[in-house]
Amino acid sequence: MKKNILLVIAGVILGAAGGYLYYHFIGCHSGTCAITSRPVNSTLYGALLGGLLFSLFSSNKKVKNNESKAG
């Protein structure tokens, strides 16, 4: 469980860094782009995507027992 949380936190941090770097090197300088025109928007969006991406790799050890009992 703790490993899963650390994995998601690492994804958020790496995603935030990637989002800021995207703003800095590629971003929209005209101000018309909703996400990449401001560093805060780009960083938060990158953090969200990084957290979601890394959460795909977390393992869920909880197994649900779906045995149906016929009467």
BELKACOR-V977372 format. One record per residue. RES is the residue in one small letter. PHI is phi in degrees with one decimal (* if undefined). PSI is psi in whole degrees, 0 to 359 (none if undefined). OMEGA is omega in radians with two decimals (999 if undefined). Layout:
RES,PHI,PSI,OMEGA  RES,PHI,PSI,OMEGA
This chain:
m,*,314,-3.14  k,-66.0,326,3.12  k,-64.7,322,3.12  n,-64.2,318,-3.14  i,-66.3,318,3.12  l,-64.6,325,3.12  l,-65.7,317,3.12  v,-67.6,320,3.11  i,-63.2,319,3.08  a,-62.3,321,3.09  g,-64.1,320,3.12  v,-64.6,316,-3.12  i,-66.3,313,3.13  l,-66.0,322,3.10  g,-65.6,320,3.10  a,-64.1,317,3.10  a,-63.5,318,3.11  g,-65.0,321,3.11  g,-63.9,319,3.10  y,-67.8,318,3.11  l,-63.4,324,3.08  y,-63.1,316,3.09  y,-60.8,314,-3.04  h,-66.8,316,-3.03  f,-95.4,330,-3.02  i,-118.2,329,-2.96  g,-33.6,167,-3.11  c,-86.4,113,-3.08  h,-90.7,352,3.13  s,-80.0,342,3.12  g,89.1,5,-3.11  t,-92.6,347,-3.14  c,-86.1,131,-3.05  a,-69.3,322,-3.04  i,-93.5,315,-2.97  t,-95.7,6,-3.14  s,-82.9,339,3.13  r,-126.7,142,-3.10  p,-66.3,328,3.14  v,-65.9,314,3.14  n,-61.7,314,-3.11  s,-65.4,320,3.14  t,-67.3,316,3.13  l,-66.1,320,3.12  y,-64.7,318,3.09  g,-64.3,321,3.11  a,-64.3,318,3.11  l,-62.3,312,-3.13  l,-66.5,322,3.10  g,-64.6,318,3.09  g,-63.7,318,3.12  l,-66.6,319,-3.13  l,-64.9,314,-3.11  f,-72.2,336,3.10  s,-69.6,340,3.07  l,-65.0,333,-3.08  f,-92.1,0,3.12  s,-77.3,143,-3.11  s,-96.0,137,3.11  n,-111.0,104,-3.07  k,-80.2,349,-3.09  k,-72.7,119,-3.12  v,-108.9,130,-3.12  k,-91.4,132,-3.12  n,-91.4,109,-3.07  n,-110.6,48,3.10  e,-82.7,125,3.08  s,-91.8,135,-3.11  k,-101.1,113,3.10  a,-82.9,130,-3.07  g,-84.1,none,999
